[in-house]
Amino acid sequence: MSILIIRGPATTDQIDEMMQTLGSYIKLAVDVGRGILAGGGELHADCEQALLDDGSQQAEIWGADWYPHTCEVGFEALINIRPRQQNFSLEIQDPALRERIERVVRHLLEVT
């Protein structure tokens, strides 16, 4: 398992390395405050921990998935269940927050 923290646009090698864990997609933790993400873990929580260890604040970290072959972002993760932040399900419910997450993911992972 190789969890990488991505601070700038990812290289193809970095995408490939993160894909090795699950094969068809990458589990992510996205820090919307810092505009960075961690990807490549077996669990979203693994990626979340990498960001926490890097200085991120837990309230700013959300779970997502990146599907490189279709360039789609998924918004479901156990770490997203946060009643204190008004998110009561696996899926991120706030459209504005989803947009912020998608913007970070696309900026950092969408290889053009």
N, C-alpha and C positions, 0 to 999 in steps of 0.2 A: 504494500500500500504506500503510495507516494502522494502526500498532501503538499501542494504548492500554494504559497501566497502570491497572488498576482496583483501587482501594483500598477503595471502599465500593460499595453496590448500584448497578449500572450503570443508566443511563437508556436509554430506548428509542432515542434518537438515538445513543448510544454503541454499542449492539448493532448498529444499522443500519450505522454506520460500519465496525465490524469485519467485518460480513457482506459488505461490498463486495468484499473480496479474493477470496473463494471462492464466494460466492453462496448456498450451501445450509448451510454450517456455518462455525464459527470455530476455527482452530487456536490453541491456548493453551500457555502455559508457566505453571505454577502453583507459587508459592513456598509450600510447606506450613508453613514456619516463621513466615513473616510474615503469612500469610493473605491474600495478594494474588495477582493474576495479570496477565499481559500477553496480549493477544489481537489478532488481525487480520493477522498476517503470512502470507506465502506458505509459510513453513517454521516448524516448531516452534522451530528454532534461532534464527530471527529474534526470536521472542518471548523466548526464553531470554536472548539477548544484551541485550534491553531491560531485563530484570530484573537481569542482572549489572551493567549500567551504572548501575542504580538502587541498587546495594548489596547485592543478594541473594547468598547463598552457593550455588555450583553444586550442592552435595550436596542442597540443599533444593528444587531446581527440577525439576519433572517435566512431561512433555508430555501433553496431553490435547486432546480436541475437545469442542465444545459444539454440539449440534444444537437450535437454538431452537424449531423447529417441532414437535419431538417431546419437547423437554425431556430429552434423553438426553445422558449424558457418555460419551465414548469414551476409552480408555486406551492407545492405541497411538501411538508416536512413535519416531523414530530416537534422539532424545535420551534415551530410557528404557533403552537398552542400556548397563547399568552393572554389569559383573562385580564391581567393588569393593564395590558396594552390594547384591550378591546378586540383581540383576535381569539375566537373561541373554537377554531377548527384547525385542521392540518393545513388547509389552504389559506393563503393570505387574502383577506377579504377587502381590504381598503384599496380601491382602484389607484389612488395617488401613490401609495406605497408600492404597489405592483409595478407601476410605471417607473418609479425611481430605481427599483431593483433591476428591471429589465434594461434600463438605460446603462447601468453599471456593467451588467453581464455582457450586453452587446458591445459596449466600448472595449471591454477587456478580452472577450473571447471570440468575437465574430471575426474570423480570418477572411480578409477580402483579397 
